[in-house]
Amino acid sequence: MATNFKDIRAAIVAKVDELAKVQKTYGYDPSTIEGIPAVVVSPSDNEADYGSTSQDRLVFVFKLRAYYTIAKETEAETAETALEEVVDEILTEFKERNVLGSVCDWVEPAPSVWEYETRGEAVYRVAEVTLRCVKYVA
């Protein structure tokens, strides 16, 4: 099986779909986000490391952005709590070796970045987790 962004993204989306705290998972960046909290899975970067280690490897980097709508200031604390739960679930799920089966040998979840984002008329609290998906090649 080829190792590429398409296969790894599909495996990540399927795994995030199984999380209890996530209402909707997107394998693309939609203009309108439904199902809160929602997670958008996007490829970010890739690298190759040949000949410098005992095993050659490919690394595919993905950003998982969890969104929660904030309609008014009083909802900010609810958004923080919901996204903390989503990030905890993501970090717990993706720390296991071979969690994505044959498409990726090792996933390295990185710490999250928190920010606010405006899309149209909506304001979202956003937590972004970086997943480095490592595939060893012979």
QUIGI-V471535 format. One record per residue. RES is the residue in one letter. OMEGA is omega as a letter, one per 20 degrees, with the letter a starting at -180 (NA if undefined). D_CENTER is the distance of its C-alpha to the mean C-alpha in whole Angstrom. Layout:
# QUIGI-V471535
RES;OMEGA;D_CENTER, RES;OMEGA;D_CENTER
This chain:
# QUIGI-V471535
M;r;22, A;r;21, T;a;18, N;a;16, F;a;13, K;a;14, D;a;14, I;r;11, R;r;9, A;r;11, A;r;11, I;r;7, V;r;8, A;a;11, K;r;10, V;r;8, D;a;11, E;a;13, L;a;12, A;a;15, K;a;14, V;a;11, Q;a;14, K;r;13, T;r;10, Y;r;10, G;r;10, Y;a;11, D;a;12, P;r;15, S;r;18, T;a;18, I;r;15, E;r;17, G;a;16, I;i;15, P;r;13, A;r;11, V;r;7, V;a;7, V;a;5, S;r;7, P;a;9, S;a;10, D;r;13, N;r;15, E;r;18, A;r;21, D;a;23, Y;r;26, G;a;29, S;r;28, T;r;27, S;r;29, Q;r;26, D;a;25, R;r;21, L;r;18, V;r;15, F;a;12, V;r;10, F;r;6, K;r;5, L;a;2, R;r;6, A;a;8, Y;r;11, Y;a;15, T;r;18, I;a;21, A;r;24, K;a;26, E;a;26, T;r;27, E;a;24, A;a;22, E;r;22, T;r;21, A;r;18, E;a;17, T;a;18, A;a;16, L;r;13, E;r;14, E;r;14, V;a;10, V;r;9, D;r;12, E;r;11, I;a;7, L;r;9, T;a;12, E;a;11, F;r;9, K;a;12, E;r;15, R;r;16, N;a;16, V;a;13, L;r;13, G;a;16, S;a;18, V;a;16, C;a;14, D;a;17, W;r;15, V;r;11, E;r;11, P;a;9, A;r;10, P;a;11, S;r;10, V;a;12, W;a;13, E;r;15, Y;r;17, E;r;17, T;r;20, R;a;19, G;a;23, E;a;25, A;r;22, V;a;20, Y;r;17, R;a;15, V;r;12, A;a;10, E;r;7, V;r;6, T;r;6, L;r;6, R;a;10, C;a;11, V;r;15, K;r;17, Y;a;21, V;a;24, A;NA;27
